[in-house]
Amino acid sequence: MVQAEDPAAQRTKAQAQVVSTWSGRAREQAVQRMFTAIAGVYDLNNTLLSFGLHHRWKQTAVSFVAPVEGGLALDVGAGTADLAILVAPRMGPHGRVIASDLNRAMLAEGIKKVAHKGLTGKIVCLQASAERLGFADDTFDAVTTGFCMRNVGNLPLAIAEIRRILKPGGRFVCLEFSRPVYGWLRTLYDWYSFTLLPWIGTTVAHDSTGVYEYLPASIRTFPDQERLCQLLREAGFQQVEYQNLTGGIVAVHVAQK
């Protein structure tokens, strides 16, 4: 007798198929098309879809960035520059932050936000790929990412690139969706991710690119807390640890070069 495949296994397989539709350069291009389509409503959607929690998550993540007087920080996959704006005070009054993102439309929104905050002289927005950052070795005191790493085409390469450009002793702070620690929360989050999230996102953004199907699938196929720690250690990072937020829906990983 052939046993029917478990529904959870079927869902995992379907999620992997959605994400594996693109790999490497093809995935990068598809993700960029998605974010270009929703750039104008990205901040609004973030607030709606996270019930406003993304502000608290970002503030918590930035609290792990060590203050450096006159420091230089890089926010990879900066999007609309929320993290870069929060990191800026931690680099001191004479410090600088580079907000990098591959997507021009998202960066354009970030530039407007930086100007509105009066931080144009302190934060520079720059187009760059997480896998090809183009900075010299040992350049930055701190590197941050927020909801970026699960979208890169080659995660180990991006991690290695981030480590390369950090100064010795510099800290990498990664804020990313992860695996809820409670079974009941995983069940609830699955319902939210694959039913409510696509409906809210598509209704607000009027998106037809499939971004709100891709995003939850990318979350489920991204390395969980322990696996991401392992990848960071394999890249040569030291003192790797993480903190779960909102029951593990989000995690902050902190790693030192």
C-alpha positions in Angstrom: 0.0 0.0 0.0 1.3 3.5 -0.9 1.0 5.9 2.0 -0.3 9.3 1.1 2.2 12.1 1.6 1.8 14.1 4.7 0.1 17.5 4.1 3.0 19.4 5.8 5.5 17.6 3.6 3.4 18.5 0.5 3.4 22.2 1.6 7.2 22.2 2.2 7.8 20.7 -1.2 5.5 23.2 -2.9 7.3 26.1 -1.1 10.7 24.8 -2.2 9.4 24.6 -5.8 8.2 28.2 -5.7 11.7 29.4 -4.5 13.7 27.1 -6.7 11.9 28.4 -9.8 14.6 30.9 -9.7 18.2 30.4 -8.8 21.3 32.5 -9.0 21.0 35.4 -11.5 17.5 34.4 -12.6 16.3 34.6 -9.0 18.0 37.9 -8.5 16.2 39.4 -11.5 12.8 38.0 -10.5 13.1 39.4 -7.0 14.2 42.8 -8.3 11.1 42.9 -10.6 8.9 42.2 -7.6 10.4 44.9 -5.4 10.3 47.4 -8.2 6.5 46.7 -8.5 5.8 47.3 -4.8 8.4 49.9 -3.8 5.9 52.8 -3.5 3.8 50.9 -1.0 6.5 48.8 0.7 6.6 50.7 4.0 2.8 50.7 4.2 2.6 47.0 3.5 5.3 46.3 6.1 3.3 48.0 8.7 0.1 46.3 7.8 1.5 42.8 7.3 3.5 42.9 10.6 0.8 44.8 12.6 3.4 47.4 13.2 5.9 45.1 14.8 8.6 45.6 12.2 9.5 48.9 13.9 10.2 47.2 17.2 12.1 44.4 15.5 14.4 46.9 13.7 15.0 48.8 16.9 16.0 45.6 18.7 18.3 44.6 15.9 20.1 48.0 15.9 20.6 47.7 19.7 23.2 45.0 18.9 25.3 47.4 16.8 28.2 48.5 18.9 28.5 52.3 19.1 31.6 53.6 17.3 32.6 57.2 17.5 33.3 58.4 13.9 32.4 54.9 12.7 31.4 53.6 9.3 28.5 51.2 8.9 26.9 49.4 5.9 23.3 48.3 5.7 23.0 45.6 3.0 19.6 45.3 1.2 18.7 48.6 2.8 15.4 49.0 0.9 13.8 52.2 2.1 16.6 52.8 4.6 14.8 52.2 7.9 17.8 50.3 9.4 20.3 52.8 8.1 18.5 55.6 9.7 18.4 53.8 13.1 22.1 52.8 12.8 23.3 56.3 12.1 23.3 57.6 15.7 25.4 54.6 16.8 28.2 55.8 14.5 28.5 59.1 16.4 28.0 62.6 15.1 30.9 62.3 12.6 30.2 58.8 11.5 28.7 57.6 8.2 26.3 54.9 7.0 26.1 53.5 3.5 22.7 52.1 2.6 23.1 49.7 -0.2 20.4 47.9 -2.2 20.3 46.4 -5.7 16.9 47.8 -6.4 16.7 51.4 -7.7 13.1 51.9 -6.9 13.5 50.9 -3.3 16.6 53.1 -3.0 14.7 56.0 -4.4 12.2 55.7 -1.6 15.0 55.4 0.9 16.7 58.6 -0.5 13.4 60.5 0.1 13.2 59.2 3.7 16.8 60.0 4.5 16.3 63.6 3.1 13.1 64.0 5.1 15.0 63.0 8.3 17.7 65.6 7.5 20.4 62.9 7.2 21.6 63.3 3.7 25.0 64.3 4.8 25.3 61.2 7.1 23.7 58.4 5.0 24.7 57.6 1.5 22.4 55.4 -0.6 24.2 53.2 -3.1 23.2 50.6 -5.6 25.0 47.3 -5.0 24.4 43.5 -4.8 24.9 41.7 -1.5 27.0 39.2 -3.3 29.3 41.8 -5.0 29.6 44.7 -2.6 32.7 46.2 -4.2 34.3 47.7 -1.1 37.8 47.0 0.1 38.6 44.4 2.7 38.3 45.5 6.4 36.3 48.7 5.6 33.3 48.7 8.0 32.9 48.8 11.7 29.4 47.2 11.4 27.3 45.6 8.8 23.5 45.2 9.1 20.8 43.5 7.1 17.1 43.5 7.5 14.9 41.0 5.7 17.4 40.8 2.9 19.4 37.6 3.2 16.6 35.2 2.2 16.4 36.9 -1.1 20.0 36.7 -2.3 20.8 34.2 -5.0 23.9 32.8 -3.2 23.6 33.0 0.6 27.1 31.6 1.5 28.7 34.0 -1.0 26.8 37.0 0.5 27.9 36.0 4.0 31.5 35.7 2.9 31.4 39.1 1.2 30.0 40.7 4.3 32.7 39.2 6.5 35.4 40.3 4.0 34.5 44.0 4.2 34.1 44.0 8.0 37.0 45.2 10.1 38.5 42.7 12.5 36.3 42.8 15.6 33.5 44.3 13.5 30.0 43.0 14.0 27.4 41.7 11.6 23.8 42.0 12.7 21.2 40.1 10.6 17.5 40.6 11.1 15.5 38.0 9.3 12.3 35.9 9.4 12.9 32.6 11.0 11.2 29.5 12.5 8.6 30.0 15.3 9.6 28.0 18.4 6.1 26.9 19.3 4.0 24.4 17.3 0.8 26.3 17.7 2.5 29.5 16.6 3.9 27.7 13.5 0.4 26.6 12.6 -1.1 30.0 13.1 1.8 31.6 11.1 1.4 29.2 8.3 -2.3 30.2 8.0 -1.3 33.9 8.1 1.5 33.5 5.6 -0.3 31.5 3.0 -3.8 32.9 3.3 -4.0 36.3 5.0 -0.7 37.8 3.9 -1.2 37.3 0.1 -4.7 38.7 0.4 -3.6 41.8 2.3 -0.5 42.4 0.2 -2.1 42.0 -3.1 -5.1 44.1 -2.2 -2.9 47.0 -1.0 -0.2 46.8 -3.6 -2.3 45.6 -6.6 0.6 43.3 -7.3 0.6 40.8 -10.1 4.2 39.6 -10.0 3.7 36.9 -7.4 5.7 38.6 -4.7 3.2 37.7 -2.0 3.4 34.0 -2.9 7.2 34.1 -3.1 7.8 35.9 0.2 6.2 33.3 2.5 7.8 30.5 0.6 11.2 32.2 0.8 10.8 32.5 4.6 10.0 28.8 5.0 12.9 27.6 2.9 15.5 30.0 4.5 17.8 28.4 7.1 16.4 28.3 10.6 18.1 29.8 13.6 20.6 27.1 14.2 21.4 26.5 10.5 22.1 30.2 9.9 24.4 30.1 12.9 26.3 27.2 11.3 26.6 29.0 8.0 28.0 32.1 9.8 30.6 30.0 11.6 31.5 28.2 8.4 32.2 31.6 6.9 34.7 32.3 9.7 32.6 34.5 12.0 33.2 34.2 15.7 30.9 34.6 18.7 27.8 33.8 16.7 24.5 34.0 18.6 20.9 34.9 18.0 17.8 36.2 19.8 14.3 35.2 18.9 11.7 37.9 18.6 7.9 37.4 18.7 8.3 33.7 19.4 10.9 33.1 16.7 8.8 34.6 13.8 11.9 36.8 13.5 15.4 36.3 14.8 18.4 38.6 15.2 21.7 36.9 14.5 24.9 38.6 15.7 28.3 37.5 14.5 31.8 39.0 15.0 34.7 38.9 12.6 
